[in-house]
Amino acid sequence: MKSLKTKITFFLLLLPIILLNAQGELKSVEGYSPNIGIMVYMLEDLKDKITQQVKDLDQSQTDFLYDADANSIGALIMHLVSTESYYQTATLKGREWTEEEQKRFGIAGELNEEVKNILKGKPIKYYLDLWDEVRTKTLKELKTKDDDWFASSMEEGLNYHYIWYHVMQHSANHMGQIATIKNRLPR
């Protein structure tokens, strides 16, 4: 019975994706070079899906920990904010975080007990607004780059395309964790 329920849940989660992207095409977003535009499409698609999952959470749901080793949804969103901000600063601005940026965005670069204790009592809107702020800067900066830059290496064996693929992949991984946490929320 549980596997049938899991399959139905999985299908229902995929149904909006199937309906919205019926042709299954990744299209480059206008205003960006072709390859960067495809990455922007994927980044925005994942962010939209995660936002839809969490936007209506109340405070207890945002802070919920299903066991002592778990992270809250708020902490996971903040981790996505930290990750994107870090790579945005390193790759698009070519520098390290300022002290102010580190305090504001770097808090959840690593998820540990200290971070879990700090990231409590903030509404989901707090995290989503920070993510919107970081994403707006990312999109603005990516418009100034081209596919030659995207394919170029930041260091040997590590190109910018791969770094932004990692940011996208990171979001996809945590989207799954967020869905699991939501399934464990008290009813």
N, C-alpha and C positions, 0 to 999 in steps of 0.2 A: 504494500500500500504506500509506504513512504517513497519508494522509488518512482511510483506513478505520480505522486504528489510533487516530487522533485522535478520530474520531466515536464509536468504541466506548468509549474512555476517557471522553469527555464524557458519554455515556449512563450509564456505570457510576458516574460521580461524581454524576449527577442521580438515579439510581435510589433511593438512600436518602431523598432529599428527596421524591420522588414517593410512595414507600411510606409515609413518616411523615406527609405532608401530602396524603393521597390526594385530598382534596376541594379542595385549593388555596386554603384560607381563611386569612386573617390574622385572628386573634381578639385582642381586647383582653385583656390579662392582668388577672386579678381583683386588686383592691386599688389600682388606678390609675384615673384618669379615662379615659374611652374613647379619646381620641386618644393620650394618653401611653401607655396600655396597649398600643396597637398598636405604637408605637415601641419599647416595652420588648420586646415579642414579637420584633420584627425584630432589635434589638440582641442579644438573648440567642441567637436562632437563628444569627446570624453568628458570635458568639463560640463557640458550641458547635461549629459546623462547622470553624472555624479550630483550636480545641483538639483536635478529633478528628484533624485533619491532622498535628498536630505533637507530640502528647503522648508519643509513644514514641520520639522522636528521641534519638540518643546525642549526646555532646558534639561529635564531629567534624561531625555533620549539623547541629547547632544553629549552629555557627560557619562552616559551609561557604560559600565565596565562589566562584561559578563563573567570575568574571572580576574584573579590577581595579576595575570600576565598579559591581559588584553589592553588594547588602546581604545580610547573613546573615539567616536566619530569626529568630534571636534578636534581632537589631537591629530587624527589622520588627515583631515582637511588642512590643518595648519602645517602638517608635514609636507603636503603637496605645495602649499604656498611657499614654504621654506626652500624646497627643492627647485621649484621654478625660478624663484627670485635669485637663488645662488647661481644657477646656470645662465640666467638672463644677464646678471652682472658680469660673470666671468666671460661669457662668449659674445655678448652683444655690446657690452661696454668696455671689455678688456681690462677689468680691474677686480679687486677684491671688494667685499662689502665695506662700507663705512661703518664706524662704530654705531651710528644711529640705525643703519639698515640691519646690522647684526642683531641689535636689541629688538627691532620691530619684526623682522622677518625670519631671523635665524633661530628663534627659540625652539623650533621643532625639527631642526636639521637631523637630530638624533632623537629617537623616541625612547625615553627611559623613565624611571620612577620620578625624578625631579620634574621632568616636563609634564608627566601625567598630573602631578600635583599643582603645577602652575596653570595648566590649561583646563581649569574648571570654572564654572559659573559664567562663562561667556556664551551668549546666544549664538545659534548657528549663523545668523546674519552677520555677526562679527567676522567669522572665518570666511564666509562667502564674499563679503565686501573686500576683505584683504586680497582674496584670490582674484576678484574682479580688477582691483587696482594693479596687481602684479601682471595679470594677463593683458590689460590695456597697454602697459609699457612694453611687454613682450611683443605684442602685435605691431605697435608703432615702430619698434626697433627692427623687427624682421622685415618691414617694408623698405628699410634702407639697405638691405642686403640682397645679393643676387645668388644664383645657383653656383657660380664659380666659387664664391665665398663659402657657400653651404658644403661644397665638396672638398674644400681645402682643409688642411689639418691644423688643429690647434697645437698639437704636438705629434710626434711620430706615432702613427698607428691609431690616431684618434681625430676623426674629422667632425666638423660642426653638425653635419647631418646625423651622425651617430649619437652625438650628445643630445640633440633634440628628440631623436627616436627614444633615447633613454628616458627623457622627461615624459614623453607620451606613454611609454611602457610602464613607467612608475605609476602614472595615473590609473592605467588599466588594472594593475595589480591591486592597488588600494581600493579601486571601485569594487572589486570582489570582496575584499575585507569588509568594506562598509555594508555591502549587501548581507554578509554573514552576520554582522552585528545587528543590523535591523531585524533580521529573522530571529534573533535572540532577545529582542526587547521584551520586557514584561508586558503582558497583555492585560 
